[in-house]
Amino acid sequence: MHQCKELFARLVRLLLGGTAISESKLVAGLSLVILGIRVTPGKEGVTFTLCEEKRKKWLETLKRAVRTKRLDSGEAQKLAGKLMWYLSQHPLAMRM
């Protein structure tokens, strides 16, 4: 698996340039985080869950808004967009 990954990275860099793919993007394993979503294969299919880092960040934003009773319009729009996108992809996976 490691050799395939390295070969793929070399090919991409050869075709698109040395900075076309970073090492952090060359992950492999049973569970991967893709755009903040943890993708885990299982016997019943694939499970999609919000990664812990994003969950904490979003939860802190919500807690701060409740505590201060303030959320500026730009921050509210960004958070609404993130939550709407996530819930449209995985309506039953959102648990905080």
N, C-alpha and C positions, 0 to 999 in steps of 0.2 A: 504494500500500500504506500509506504513512504517513497519508494522509488518512482511509482506512478505519479505521485503528487509532485515530486521534484521535476520529473520529465515534463509534466503539464506546465509547471511554472516556467521552466526554461523555454518551452515552445511559445507561451504567451509573451514572455519578455523578448524573445527573438523577433516575433511578428509585430509587437506593439511598442517595444522599447523597454529599457531596463527598469523603469518605475511603473510599468503597467499593472503589476500585481504585487501587493505587499505580503510579507510573511504572515501578518496577522489574518489575512484572508485565506491562507492555506491550512485550514483546520479540517480534521476528519475525526470521525468517531461515531458512537451510537447516538449521541445527543449533540446537536449543533445549535448555536445561537445565530439566527439570520435576521438582520434588521430589528434586533431587540426581542425576537420571538424564539423561544427554545423549541426546537423541533425534535421530537423523540419518537422513534419507531417502536412499535410493539406488536404483540400477537393480534390485537383487535384493530390495528391500523396505526395511524400517526396521530400523536398528541401535540397540540400547539399551546404553549403557555407563555405568558409574559416573563421575560428574564428578570431575575431578582434585582439587578441594577436599575432597570427601567421602572419596575414596580415601586421600589423605594423612592425614586426620583418623583414619580407621578403622585405617590401618596404624600410625600412631603409638600409638594405644591398644593395639594388639596387641603392638608392639615393647616398649612400657613394661611390659606385663603379663609378657612373657617375661623382660625384663631384671630386674624387681623380684620376679618370681615371686609377684605379688599382683594380684588383680583383685576388688574387692569385689562382693558379690552383685548390688547394684543396677546397677552398671556392666556386669557380665557379662550380666545379663538384657536390658539395653538393646542392647548390642552383638549378642547372639544374635538378638534380635527384628529388628534392622536387617538383619543378614546373612541371616536366614531369609526375610524379605520380599523382599530383593533377589534372592536365588537362586531364589525361587519365580517371580519375574517373568522372569528371564533366566538360566537355569541354566548356559549356556555362556559368558556374557559376563564373569564375574568373573575378572579377572587382576590380580595385584598385583606 
